[in-house]
Amino acid sequence: MAGSDAKNAVTKLVGEVAAVIERLQSLAVVVKDRASACGAQLASHQTSPSNNDANSAAVKKLRMISRALNGRLKDTMNALTELKRIADDALVLTREDDAGEGGDRALESLQARFAEAVENAEDAGSLTDRIPDVPGDDTTASMDVDRTSAKAASTSTDPDAIDPTLERKLVAAGADLKSLADVVRRLREHERDVDARATLASEVRRLAANSSTPGIEPGTAPCEPTYSEDNFAYGSTPFATFWKVIDECPLLAAAMARMASCQQKEYGIFMHQRGFQVWGSSSGWLLFYAAFACKVAGVGYELLGCHVDFANDLLYSMLNKLGKPPVFIKGDVLELGDVECMPEPPVVWLTSQCWDQSLRTRVNDKLTKECVAGSLVVDYGEGVGLGGCADTWEKVSSTTAAVSWNPTQTFHVYRRKGVRTEADLSRWK
């Protein structure tokens, strides 16, 4: 098969796999919600003082439904894992010499794996619209889930839309909405670009393969620190969600405003830029949001070079639009992330959704050790575990909003407890 024909065939396969993944993800949202509702109903019945036959029958039925929902959710996650591997393998194939019989055989193998994965998902019932509803829960009124409504979270609305109320607020604050829209459009185009996705998949495979090489200590040349492939899963956070997280936490909103004022007075000092940090900055989404909407220049740390390269290319093309440009740094945040020498307590945004547990633990340790009193940390859920450090961290805000992988993601904002000491203040003298 000619090179162009092979690439077209691979691109077609990637599109087909993506469509099934989207379908499974949208159904998984419904299944997960109903499993949670079923668990709540079951807990309510089990703690009820009533011990009659009706209550026992209700508990028995709920347990049966719970097993069915959780079993389906497990099967769906397994199917999604295999489909993601197939999509990544196909994307990597576009980066290699796919001409000739070797490339043809590789493509045929991927097509066969895809057909088998779809068949297995159908046999397991993961692709059916019929999902058990939960007795006593009005949100699961029908056992039939309409295809359109099941996909609503991912396809029916523009994830980057800014409603009129928010737009008026941003205009009043002097945000550059035109540049913000432009950078988001270009980020979305890059997100969908097959070549960009192939480059990402190839680099992830290389990093995961290197970091798992036996006999080599993590963090020593020539290997990167030990991180699994899942650690690099790609997702995006819409601007409206970023703004909502800040807007619903007065301490966070005040910290961002303070940083904008500080940077305006002492522009060009890198120390001030480190006041806002994104650990796992991907292609720069959150840093660009902060720059154009909050007038805050921050620093993004990212292990994947393809993400950093694109973020910097986009940055350089828009320098004339940015009064205070962000900085994008390639490398391991555990080695480079700096929260010790800030003129004000920093804000650290963690894109921790798919991080390995070992990374989450080490990040928790680093933040707890280095952050001064008043430092704020935004976490996707409670992945890093600061919520379990009640002696040193307190939760000051929680916000539920949409991200690319979940229409109801919960963000938590934590504040480092205590009062800044003379030792803290002496760092900046």
C-alpha positions as CSV (number, residue, x, y, z in Angstrom):
1,M,0.0,0.0,0.0
2,A,1.3,3.4,-0.9
3,G,2.4,5.7,1.9
4,S,-0.5,8.2,1.4
5,D,-3.1,5.4,1.1
6,A,-1.7,3.8,4.3
7,K,-1.9,7.0,6.2
8,N,-5.5,7.6,5.0
9,A,-6.4,4.0,6.1
10,V,-4.8,4.5,9.5
11,T,-6.6,7.9,9.9
12,K,-9.9,6.3,9.0
13,L,-9.3,3.6,11.6
14,V,-8.4,6.2,14.3
15,G,-11.7,8.0,13.5
16,E,-13.7,4.8,13.9
17,V,-12.0,3.9,17.1
18,A,-12.6,7.4,18.5
19,A,-16.3,7.2,17.7
20,V,-16.7,3.9,19.7
21,I,-14.6,5.4,22.5
22,E,-16.9,8.5,22.6
23,R,-20.0,6.2,22.6
24,L,-18.6,4.1,25.5
25,Q,-17.6,7.2,27.5
26,S,-21.0,8.8,27.2
27,L,-22.7,5.6,28.3
28,A,-20.2,5.2,31.1
29,V,-21.3,8.6,32.5
30,V,-24.9,7.4,32.8
31,V,-23.8,4.0,34.2
32,K,-21.6,5.7,36.8
33,D,-24.3,8.1,37.9
34,R,-26.8,5.3,38.3
35,A,-24.3,3.1,40.2
36,S,-23.8,6.0,42.6
37,A,-27.5,6.5,43.0
38,C,-28.0,2.8,43.6
39,G,-25.2,2.9,46.3
40,A,-26.9,5.8,48.0
41,Q,-30.3,4.0,48.0
42,L,-28.7,0.8,49.2
43,A,-27.0,2.6,52.1
44,S,-30.3,4.3,53.0
45,H,-32.2,1.0,53.2
46,Q,-29.4,-0.8,55.1
47,T,-29.4,1.9,57.8
48,S,-33.2,2.0,58.0
49,P,-34.6,0.8,61.4
50,S,-37.3,-1.1,59.4
51,N,-36.6,-4.8,59.1
52,N,-39.7,-6.0,57.3
53,D,-40.0,-8.2,54.2
54,A,-40.5,-5.2,51.9
55,N,-37.3,-3.6,53.1
56,S,-35.4,-6.9,52.7
57,A,-36.8,-7.3,49.2
58,A,-35.8,-3.7,48.3
59,V,-32.2,-4.3,49.5
60,K,-32.0,-7.6,47.6
61,K,-33.1,-5.8,44.4
62,L,-30.8,-2.9,44.9
63,R,-27.8,-5.2,45.4
64,M,-28.7,-7.0,42.2
65,I,-28.9,-3.7,40.3
66,S,-25.7,-2.5,41.9
67,R,-23.8,-5.6,40.8
68,A,-25.1,-5.2,37.3
69,L,-24.1,-1.5,37.1
70,N,-20.7,-2.0,38.6
71,G,-20.0,-5.0,36.4
72,R,-20.9,-3.1,33.3
73,L,-18.8,-0.1,34.4
74,K,-15.8,-2.5,34.9
75,D,-16.4,-4.0,31.4
76,T,-16.7,-0.6,29.9
77,M,-13.4,0.6,31.5
78,N,-11.7,-2.6,30.1
79,A,-13.1,-1.9,26.7
80,L,-11.9,1.7,26.8
81,T,-8.4,0.7,27.8
82,E,-8.1,-1.7,24.9
83,L,-9.6,0.8,22.4
84,K,-7.2,3.5,23.6
85,R,-4.3,1.1,23.1
86,I,-5.5,0.4,19.5
87,A,-5.9,4.1,18.8
88,D,-2.4,4.9,20.2
89,D,-0.9,2.0,18.2
90,A,-2.5,3.3,15.0
91,L,-1.3,6.8,15.7
92,V,2.2,5.6,16.3
93,L,2.0,3.7,13.0
94,T,1.6,7.0,11.2
95,R,5.0,8.1,12.6
96,E,6.8,5.0,11.4
97,D,7.7,3.7,7.9
98,D,4.3,2.2,7.1
99,A,4.9,1.5,3.5
100,G,5.2,-2.1,2.2
101,E,4.1,-5.4,3.5
102,G,5.1,-4.7,7.1
103,G,2.9,-1.6,7.3
104,D,0.0,-3.5,5.7
105,R,0.3,-6.3,8.1
106,A,0.4,-3.9,11.1
107,L,-2.7,-2.1,9.9
108,E,-4.5,-5.4,9.3
109,S,-3.6,-6.5,12.8
110,L,-5.0,-3.2,14.2
111,Q,-8.2,-3.5,12.2
112,A,-8.7,-7.1,13.5
113,R,-8.0,-6.0,17.1
114,F,-10.6,-3.2,16.7
115,A,-13.2,-5.6,15.3
116,E,-12.6,-8.0,18.2
117,A,-12.7,-5.2,20.8
118,V,-16.1,-4.0,19.5
119,E,-17.4,-7.5,19.4
120,N,-16.3,-8.1,23.0
121,A,-17.9,-4.8,24.1
122,E,-21.2,-5.8,22.4
123,D,-21.1,-9.2,24.0
124,A,-20.5,-7.7,27.4
125,G,-23.5,-5.3,26.9
126,S,-21.3,-2.2,27.2
127,L,-22.7,-0.6,24.0
128,T,-26.4,-1.2,24.6
129,D,-28.7,1.7,25.4
130,R,-30.5,-0.3,28.0
131,I,-29.2,0.6,31.5
132,P,-31.1,-0.4,34.7
133,D,-32.7,2.5,36.5
134,V,-32.6,2.7,40.3
135,P,-35.9,2.3,42.3
136,G,-36.7,5.5,44.2
137,D,-34.4,7.7,42.1
138,D,-36.3,10.1,39.9
139,T,-33.2,10.9,37.8
140,T,-33.3,7.3,36.3
141,A,-36.8,7.4,35.1
142,S,-36.3,5.3,32.0
143,M,-34.3,2.1,31.3
144,D,-33.8,3.2,27.7
145,V,-31.1,5.8,27.3
146,D,-31.5,7.8,24.1
147,R,-28.3,7.9,22.0
148,T,-28.5,11.7,21.7
149,S,-29.0,12.3,25.4
150,A,-26.3,9.8,26.4
151,K,-23.8,11.8,24.3
152,A,-25.0,15.2,25.4
153,A,-22.0,15.9,27.6
154,S,-19.5,15.5,24.8
155,T,-21.3,16.5,21.6
156,S,-24.4,18.7,22.1
157,T,-22.7,21.9,23.3
158,D,-19.6,23.8,22.5
159,P,-17.2,23.2,25.4
160,D,-15.5,26.5,24.8
161,A,-18.7,28.7,24.8
162,I,-18.8,31.7,27.1
163,D,-22.2,32.6,28.2
164,P,-23.3,36.3,28.1
165,T,-23.1,36.8,31.8
166,L,-19.6,35.6,32.0
167,E,-18.7,37.6,28.9
168,R,-19.9,40.8,30.5
169,K,-17.9,40.1,33.6
170,L,-14.8,39.4,31.6
171,V,-15.2,42.6,29.5
172,A,-15.6,44.6,32.6
173,A,-12.4,43.1,33.9
174,G,-10.5,44.1,30.8
175,A,-10.0,40.5,29.5
176,D,-8.8,40.0,26.0
177,L,-11.6,37.9,24.7
178,K,-10.6,38.0,21.1
179,S,-7.2,36.6,21.8
180,L,-8.6,34.1,24.2
181,A,-10.9,32.8,21.6
182,D,-8.1,32.6,19.1
183,V,-5.8,30.7,21.3
184,V,-8.5,28.3,22.3
185,R,-9.4,27.7,18.6
186,R,-5.8,26.9,17.8
187,L,-5.5,24.6,20.8
188,R,-8.6,22.7,19.7
189,E,-7.3,22.3,16.2
190,H,-4.1,21.0,17.5
191,E,-6.0,18.6,19.8
192,R,-7.8,17.1,16.7
193,D,-4.7,17.1,14.4
194,V,-3.8,13.5,13.5
195,D,-0.1,14.2,13.1
196,A,0.0,16.0,16.5
197,R,-1.8,13.1,18.2
198,A,0.6,10.7,16.5
199,T,3.6,12.6,17.8
200,L,2.1,12.6,21.3
201,A,1.4,8.9,21.3
202,S,4.9,8.2,20.0
203,E,6.5,10.3,22.7
204,V,4.4,8.7,25.5
205,R,5.3,5.2,24.3
206,R,9.0,6.2,24.3
207,L,8.9,7.7,27.8
208,A,6.9,4.8,29.2
209,A,9.3,2.3,27.6
210,N,12.4,4.1,28.9
211,S,11.1,4.6,32.4
212,S,10.4,0.9,32.8
213,T,13.8,-0.3,31.7
214,P,14.9,-2.9,34.3
215,G,18.0,-2.2,36.3
216,I,18.1,1.6,35.9
217,E,17.3,3.9,38.7
218,P,14.3,6.3,38.0
219,G,15.5,9.8,37.3
220,T,19.0,8.8,36.1
221,A,20.3,9.1,32.5
222,P,19.3,7.9,30.0
223,C,15.8,7.3,31.5
224,E,13.1,9.6,32.6
225,P,11.5,9.1,36.1
226,T,9.3,6.0,36.2
227,Y,5.8,6.9,35.0
228,S,3.2,4.6,33.5
229,E,1.7,5.4,30.1
230,D,-1.6,6.2,31.8
231,N,0.1,9.0,33.6
232,F,0.2,11.0,30.2
233,A,-3.5,10.6,29.4
234,Y,-4.7,13.7,27.5
235,G,-7.7,15.8,28.5
236,S,-8.7,19.4,28.4
237,T,-10.4,21.9,30.8
238,P,-12.7,24.5,29.2
239,F,-12.1,28.1,30.0
240,A,-15.6,28.5,31.6
241,T,-14.6,25.7,34.1
242,F,-11.2,27.3,34.8
243,W,-13.0,30.6,35.6
244,K,-15.7,28.9,37.7
245,V,-13.1,27.3,39.9
246,I,-11.5,30.7,40.6
247,D,-14.8,32.6,40.8
248,E,-16.3,30.3,43.4
249,C,-13.3,30.5,45.7
250,P,-12.8,34.0,47.1
251,L,-9.3,33.2,48.4
252,L,-8.2,31.9,45.0
253,A,-9.8,34.9,43.2
254,A,-8.0,37.3,45.6
255,A,-4.7,35.5,45.1
256,M,-4.9,35.8,41.3
257,A,-5.8,39.5,41.5
258,R,-2.9,40.1,43.8
259,M,-0.5,38.3,41.5
260,A,-1.8,40.4,38.5
261,S,-1.2,43.6,40.5
262,C,2.3,42.5,41.6
263,Q,3.3,41.5,38.1
264,Q,2.1,44.8,36.8
265,K,4.3,46.7,39.2
266,E,7.4,44.5,38.8
267,Y,7.1,43.1,35.3
268,G,9.9,40.8,34.0
269,I,10.9,39.3,37.3
270,F,10.6,35.5,36.9
271,M,10.1,35.0,40.6
272,H,6.7,36.8,40.3
273,Q,5.7,34.5,37.4
274,R,6.2,31.5,39.6
275,G,3.4,32.8,41.8
276,F,1.0,30.9,39.5
277,Q,2.2,27.4,38.5
278,V,0.6,24.6,36.6
279,W,2.1,21.2,37.3
280,G,1.4,19.1,34.2
281,S,0.7,22.1,31.8
282,S,0.1,20.0,28.7
283,S,-0.2,22.4,25.7
284,G,-0.7,25.4,27.8
285,W,-4.4,25.7,28.2
286,L,-4.6,26.9,31.8
287,L,-1.6,29.3,31.4
288,F,-3.1,31.0,28.4
289,Y,-6.5,31.3,30.3
290,A,-4.7,33.0,33.2
291,A,-2.7,35.3,30.8
292,F,-5.7,36.5,28.7
293,A,-8.5,36.5,31.3
294,C,-6.7,37.2,34.7
295,K,-3.7,39.1,33.4
296,V,-1.5,36.7,35.3
297,A,1.7,35.3,33.8
298,G,2.6,31.9,35.2
299,V,4.9,28.9,34.7
300,G,3.9,25.6,33.3
301,Y,5.9,22.4,33.9
302,E,5.4,19.5,31.5
303,L,7.3,16.3,30.9
304,L,6.2,15.8,27.3
305,G,8.3,17.8,24.9
306,C,5.7,17.8,22.1
307,H,3.3,19.7,24.5
308,V,5.9,22.2,25.5
309,D,7.0,22.8,21.9
310,F,3.5,23.5,20.7
311,A,2.8,25.8,23.7
312,N,5.9,27.8,23.0
313,D,5.2,28.0,19.3
314,L,1.7,29.3,20.1
315,L,3.1,31.7,22.7
316,Y,5.7,33.1,20.2
317,S,3.0,33.7,17.6
318,M,1.0,35.8,20.1
319,L,3.6,37.7,22.0
320,N,2.3,41.0,20.7
321,K,-1.1,40.1,22.4
322,L,0.4,39.3,25.7
323,G,1.4,42.0,28.1
324,K,2.9,39.3,30.5
325,P,3.6,36.1,28.7
326,P,3.6,32.7,30.5
327,V,6.7,30.4,30.6
328,F,6.6,26.8,29.5
329,I,9.3,24.5,30.9
330,K,10.0,20.9,29.8
331,G,11.0,18.6,32.7
332,D,9.9,16.7,35.8
333,V,8.0,19.0,38.2
334,L,9.4,17.0,41.1
335,E,12.8,18.3,40.2
336,L,11.9,21.7,38.7
337,G,8.7,22.9,40.4
338,D,9.7,25.7,42.8
339,V,7.2,26.9,45.4
340,E,9.8,28.0,48.0
341,C,10.8,31.5,46.9
342,M,7.7,33.4,46.2
343,P,7.1,37.1,47.0
344,E,3.5,36.0,48.0
345,P,2.1,32.5,48.8
346,P,1.8,30.8,45.4
347,V,-1.1,29.2,43.6
348,V,-0.3,25.7,42.3
349,W,-2.7,24.0,39.8
350,L,-2.3,20.3,39.6
351,T,-3.6,18.4,36.6
352,S,-3.6,15.2,38.7
353,Q,-6.5,13.3,37.3
354,C,-4.5,10.4,35.8
355,W,-1.3,10.7,37.8
356,D,0.3,7.5,39.1
357,Q,-0.2,7.1,42.9
358,S,3.6,7.2,43.5
359,L,3.7,10.6,41.7
360,R,0.7,11.9,43.7
361,T,2.4,10.9,47.0
362,R,5.6,12.6,46.0
363,V,3.8,15.8,44.9
364,N,1.9,15.8,48.2
365,D,5.2,15.5,50.1
366,K,6.8,18.3,48.1
367,L,3.9,20.7,48.5
368,T,3.6,20.0,52.2
369,K,7.3,20.4,52.8
370,E,7.9,23.5,50.6
371,C,4.6,25.6,50.6
372,V,4.4,28.4,53.1
373,A,1.3,29.3,55.0
374,G,-1.4,30.7,52.8
375,S,-0.3,28.8,49.6
376,L,-3.3,27.5,47.5
377,V,-3.4,24.3,45.6
378,V,-6.1,23.4,43.0
379,D,-6.5,19.6,42.6
380,Y,-8.7,17.7,40.1
381,G,-10.7,15.7,42.8
382,E,-8.7,14.6,45.8
383,G,-6.1,12.7,43.8
384,V,-3.0,14.1,45.5
385,G,-4.4,13.5,48.9
386,L,-4.1,16.9,50.5
387,G,-7.5,16.4,51.9
388,G,-6.0,13.7,54.1
389,C,-3.5,16.1,55.6
390,A,-5.8,17.9,58.0
391,D,-2.9,19.0,60.2
392,T,-1.3,21.0,57.4
393,W,-4.0,21.6,54.7
394,E,-7.6,22.8,54.8
395,K,-10.1,22.6,52.0
396,V,-11.4,26.1,51.3
397,S,-13.6,25.4,48.2
398,S,-15.1,22.7,46.0
399,T,-16.5,23.3,42.5
400,T,-18.2,20.9,40.1
401,A,-17.9,21.7,36.4
402,A,-17.3,20.0,33.0
403,V,-14.0,18.8,31.6
404,S,-13.4,16.8,28.4
405,W,-13.6,13.4,30.2
406,N,-16.4,14.2,32.8
407,P,-19.3,16.6,32.7
408,T,-19.4,16.7,36.5
409,Q,-15.7,16.9,37.6
410,T,-15.2,18.1,41.2
411,F,-12.2,20.4,41.8
412,H,-10.9,21.1,45.3
413,V,-8.9,24.1,46.5
414,Y,-6.7,23.6,49.5
415,R,-4.9,26.2,51.7
416,R,-1.7,25.6,53.6
417,K,-2.4,26.2,57.2
418,G,-0.4,28.3,59.6
419,V,1.1,31.8,59.8
420,R,4.1,32.9,57.8
421,T,7.2,33.1,60.0
422,E,10.2,35.3,59.9
423,A,12.0,32.5,58.2
424,D,9.4,32.5,55.4
425,L,9.7,36.2,55.0
426,S,13.5,36.2,55.0
427,R,13.5,34.2,51.7
428,W,12.4,37.3,49.9
429,K,14.8,39.8,51.5
